[in-house]
Amino acid sequence: MIDDEVAAVLAGPLMILVSTRDPAGRATIGRGSGILRNQGDGLAVLMSRSLWPGAASGAVAGGPIAVTCARPHDYRTYQIKGMITAVAPAGPADAAEGTAYVARMLGVMGALGVSRLQLSQTLTDRDLLRIDIHPHEVFDQTPGPTAGRPLGAANTPGDAQP
């Protein structure tokens, strides 16, 4: 599901958006504060509960999720859709990953002309939630003629779209 090209993008500096559903089925979004590879094709995304309470409250085990990851220097973008397998407060190792992610992205975005002040309302390592995901679909979302192209699917349930 997560091929080598997607894995290489996930390993680099990324802008991350997380989308879940509220109780009425409406999409909610938040900015991720890190993405981790689990065994096999599993992923975990870190997100601030206090900064993104709507998206955090929609993150429930068994629920759908979409995570969109874009490289800031060239906008190479993938959207990963799947089901949430577990949700928990970030432990010490995850919190350290979140802190490293924020520091790295402040540097990357600063080099691209985005100030710390501009990012201060959306990028944080405070009150992190770890959301484990089993991916079902991956889409190329890079702007251009291939945007929206599915890269692979594995028995995707019909309701996997947040």
N, C-alpha and C positions, 0 to 999 in steps of 0.2 A: 504494500500500500504506500509506504513512504519510501520512494526510490532514492537513489544516490543524489540526484540533482536537488530534490526537495530537502533531503537531509542536510546537504551542504548549505542551503539557504537558511535552514533552521539553526544551524550552528553559528551563523554570523550575526552581526548587528541587525536587529529587526524592529520595526514598528509593529505592535501587536494590538489587534482589536478582538474582543471577545463578545459574542452575541449569544444570549440565552432568551428564554421566554418568561414573561410574567404570567400570573395565574389566569389572565384573560387571553393568553396566547399571543400577545403583542411582543415583538422583538425589543430587547433591551441591550444596550451596548456598554462596554467599558474598555479601558486600555489595559492591556496586559503588562506585567512587570517581570516577564521572563517566561521562557518555554524550555521544558526539559524533555529529553527522550527517556522513556521507560523501556523495559524489556520488549523485544519484538517491535511492533508498530505503535505501541502505546505512547502517549504524550501526557505531559502535565503542563498546565499553564498557571502562572501566578498572577493574582489580581488583587487590588486593594478593596477590601469589603467596605471601608468607610468612604472611600472616594467614589466607588461605583456600586452603591447599595442595591439598585435595581437589578443590574446584571448578576451581582453576587447572590441575591435572594432567588433568582431564577436558576441558579446552579444547583441542581438536585440530582442525586444518583438516579440513573435511568432516564434522565431528561436529555433532550437534544442540545447541541452546542455547535457553533461555528466559530472558528478561530482564523482570522485573516492576518497573514504575516507578510510584510513588505520590507525589502531592503531599501533603506533611505537614499543611497547614492544612485541607484538606477531603477527603482520602483519594481524590481522583480518581485512578483506577488503571488502567493498561493493562499487559497482558502481551504481549510480542512474542516469537514463536517463529520460529526459522529455523535456518540452517546457518552454521557458522563458516567463514569464507573465509580468514582468516589470524590468526596468533597471534605476538606478538613482545613483547620488553620495551618498555616505554614509552620513546619518545625524549624529548628535552628539551621539545618543545612539548606533548606529551601529559602529561609530568610536571608542567608548569606548570598545565595544565588540572586535573589531579588535586589539586594543592595549592589552587587556587582553589575547586574543588568542596568540599573538606574545610572550608576557612575559611567558605565560604558556608553550608554545612549546619550547622556549629557555631553560627553566628549564628541561623539559622532555627529550629533545634531548641531552642536556648537560649531564644528568644522564646516557644516553646511549653511551656517548663518542663522540658525535658530537659537535664540537666547535661553538661558536658564529661567528667566522670568516668564517667557512664553510657555515653557514646559512645566513650570511649577504647579500649575493647576491640574495637570493631567498625568504626570509621571511621578510615581512615588513607590517607596518600599515599605510604607507603613501599613500595618494591619492586613498582612497578606493572607490570602486564601489560596490553597492548592486545589486545583480541579484536575482530576485524572480523566483522561479521554481515551476511548477506543474509536479510532478513526474509521469511517465507512466510505468517505468520498474525499478526493482531493481535486481541486480545480486550479487551473492556471488563471490567475486574475490580473496578470501583467497587462497594463494598458496596451491596446493594439488589436490586431486581427485574431489572435488566439485567446483573448479574454473570454472566460466562461467555459473553456474546453475542459472536459473531465479528463483526469489523468489515470483514474482507476477507481473501482468500486468493489465492495465485497458484501453481498447480501444486504444492501442498504434498505432499512425499513422505510416505508413511505413517509413517516413523520420525522425523519432526521433533519429536516430544515427548520431552524429556529425562526 
